[in-house]
């Protein structure tokens, strides 16, 4: 049995749906909801509800000593506090790496010597074009205090790689940004792979 190591091509793109109309149902500085009437390939109309939210960043921080920096963060939406990588939305016009450095500094007090870009992803591709840029921040040092928003409740802790891998393997990272970003970092960052 031979193992072909070549990466397969992406699937050929389908033609986009036609759009009969778009209606803004809700809009705020935080998010929006749009109702689109699209035309399916067979000619039938169908409603799509599209959740609008600005793009985001997720950062896997690693200290000079090789420890992972995670935040224990309370999430109002589901009421749980869980271990996560620092993450957040990009500000208007902000470059992804600039946003990643800002979120890392605000949520952990750490700053890196260098950043490695990881593959990004669509966390809710079925309902939104929201895109997450991911990074691994290497050789991080604690440089200051947290700069949290009033709604952010979190603690910062460092973990050895073995514990982070154990949490990942056990399915204990319920946050998709965290699980996927850490998995990518462990697989493709030369210093970690």
Secondary structure as the mmCIF struct_conf table of DSSP 4:
data_model
#
loop_
_struct_conf.conf_type_id
_struct_conf.id
_struct_conf.beg_label_comp_id
_struct_conf.beg_label_asym_id
_struct_conf.beg_label_seq_id
_struct_conf.end_label_comp_id
_struct_conf.end_label_asym_id
_struct_conf.end_label_seq_id
BEND BEND1 UNK A 6 UNK A 6
HELX_LH_PP_P HELX_LH_PP_P1 UNK A 7 UNK A 17
STRN STRN1 UNK A 18 UNK A 27
BEND BEND2 UNK A 29 UNK A 30
STRN STRN2 UNK A 32 UNK A 39
TURN_TY1_P TURN_TY1_P1 UNK A 41 UNK A 42
BEND BEND3 UNK A 43 UNK A 43
STRN STRN3 UNK A 45 UNK A 52
STRN STRN4 UNK A 56 UNK A 63
TURN_TY1_P TURN_TY1_P2 UNK A 64 UNK A 65
BEND BEND4 UNK A 66 UNK A 66
HELX_LH_PP_P HELX_LH_PP_P2 UNK A 67 UNK A 67
STRN STRN5 UNK A 68 UNK A 75
TURN_TY1_P TURN_TY1_P3 UNK A 76 UNK A 79
STRN STRN6 UNK A 80 UNK A 84
STRN STRN7 UNK A 86 UNK A 89
HELX_LH_PP_P HELX_LH_PP_P3 UNK A 90 UNK A 91
TURN_TY1_P TURN_TY1_P4 UNK A 92 UNK A 93
HELX_RH_AL_P HELX_RH_AL_P1 UNK A 96 UNK A 108
BEND BEND5 UNK A 109 UNK A 109
STRN STRN8 UNK A 110 UNK A 111
BEND BEND6 UNK A 113 UNK A 113
STRN STRN9 UNK A 114 UNK A 121
TURN_TY1_P TURN_TY1_P5 UNK A 123 UNK A 127
STRN STRN10 UNK A 132 UNK A 142
BEND BEND7 UNK A 144 UNK A 144
TURN_TY1_P TURN_TY1_P6 UNK A 150 UNK A 151
STRN STRN11 UNK A 154 UNK A 159
HELX_RH_AL_P HELX_RH_AL_P2 UNK A 161 UNK A 169
TURN_TY1_P TURN_TY1_P7 UNK A 170 UNK A 171
HELX_RH_AL_P HELX_RH_AL_P3 UNK A 176 UNK A 188
TURN_TY1_P TURN_TY1_P8 UNK A 190 UNK A 192
#
